[in-house]
Amino acid sequence: MDTTRTDGLYVPTAADLQATLRHGPALWRRAGFVCDEDALPPVPVLQRALELMTADPANAAWYAPRWVLDCTRLVVVGSGGVKNQLHDPAGVEIGYGVAARHQGRGHATRGVRALVRHLFGHPAVNMIFATVLPANLASRRVLEKCGFRLHGRVHDPEDGWLDRHEIRRQV
């Protein structure tokens, strides 16, 4: 595994995702990193990302989840990425998470900022959004620190009512 990093984010290849699906955090441990089970995306997220990367190789990096790294301590602390397709008229939805024992240290904020910078580097992206449970104050604060603004509420069949936060490209 090539651990090339940008802004503390590692962008895995399709082969990396396949290896992660087979070996989980043990793959990262063999590469010299500390990696908790909850630092990586859930298996269905990895499988979906791999499907999208395989179906659209020209945009594989778009669909790849990002691993948030603490490079000074060689720790995988969390992950984040795009939840929908590149040209979705609703905008680009992101999701993110940090392993429980690494929360509250700025890793989510750093990861979301880097992800937003990366996404706004694509000319087709003018708006990015994330949905959050209203009671999840920590996640709401991460989005606020990254420039997102509350845009309203949406209903999700699995999670119920969620706050929708958006950030638009600066002109």
N, C-alpha and C positions, 0 to 999 in steps of 0.2 A: 504494500500500500504506500503510495507516494503521499506524504503528509504536507504537501504544498498548502500554504495558508494565505488567506487574504483577509486583513482586518480581524484576525482571530477566528475566522470562519474557515472551515474545511469543506470544499465542494467535492463530494464523492463522485466517482465515475459509476457507470452501470455495473462494472465488475466489482467495485467496492461494495455496492448495495447487495449484489448477489452474495459476496463473502460475508457481509454483515448479517444477512438473512440466515446463512448457514451457521455462523459462529457467534453472532451477537457481540457483547462487550469483550469477549475473549480475544477477538481479532485486534481490538485496540490495545488490550493488555500486552499482547505479543509484540506490538509496535512500540511498547514502552510507556503507554499512557495509562493513567488511572481512569476507569470508566464504570460507573454504576449502571445497573439495569435501566433505571428511569432517566438516564441521560440521553438515550437514543430514542428516535421516534418509535411508536408502536409498530408491530409487524404489518398490520394492514396499510399503514401510511407508507412504509418502505416498499411494500408490494405494489401499491398504486403508483408510486413515484417511478419504480422500475418499469412498469407497464408503459407509462407516458414517455419515459426516456427511450425505451425501445421502439415505440411507435413513431416517435418524432426525433430521430437522432440529431438533426440539425439544431434542435433546441433542447438537447438533453440537459445542459447546465441550468436551463430555466426550471426544469422540474425536479432537479436533484435537491433533496433536503440539505441544509447546511448544518454541520456540527459546530457548536460553539465551543471553542477551546480556550483554556487558560494555558498559554504556551510557556509561561515562566515555570509553572509547576507540572506541566505535561499531564493535564487533566481534561477529559471531555466532560463539560459541565451541563450541556443541553443541546437543543437543536431548534431549528426553525426552517420555514420554507413556504413555498407557494402552494395554495390549496386548490387552485383552479387553472384552467387553460389560459394560454398566452393572450388570445384575442377575445376574452370574455367581455361583453359589453358592460357588465356590472362593475368592472374594475378588477384589480388584482387582490385576491384575498390571501392574507398570510396567517400562519399559525406558528406558535413557538412554545417552548417549555424549557425549564431548567430543573435538573435533578434536585430533589428535596434538600439534600445537605449543602447545596451550593446556592440556594436562594437567598435573596437579600444582600447580595454583594455586587450588584450592578451588571451581572452577566447577561441577563435578559435585555436590559437597555442597550448594552454594547452590541449584542447580536441583532436586535431589531434595527438599530441605527445602521449597521453595516448592510443588512438585508435591504433596507429602504434605499440606501445609496446605490447598491447594486441594481435594484429594480428600476430606479429612475434613470439609470444609465441606458436602458432600453427605450428607443424612441416611441414605441407604441404605448408605453405606460404613462398615464397622466394622473391616475388615482389609485391609491392602495388603501385597503380597509382590513380591519380585524374585528371580530365579534368576541365579546367577553360577557361572562355572567355578571350581572349588576353587583353582586356581593364580592366579586374578586377585585378588591381594592388595589392589591399589589399590581395586577396586570393592567388595570386601568391607569395606574400611575406610570407604569413603563411606557404605555402608549402616549400619555400626555408629555412625558419627558422627551419623547421622540418626535413631537410635533403633531401628533394625531389629535383630532377634535371629535367630540361626541356628535354624531350625526342623527341619531334616533335609535329606535328599537326595532328589532326584527324577531319573528317567531321561528324557532327551530323545532322540528318535530321531536328530536331527541332531548334537547337541552332546555326547551321552553323559551322564555323571553330573554333576549341577549341585547346588550348595548352594542351599537355599531359605531366604530371610531374610524375616521377617514383622514388621510393626508393627501394633499394634491401637489403636483409638481409646481415648483416655483417658476414663474415666467420671467 
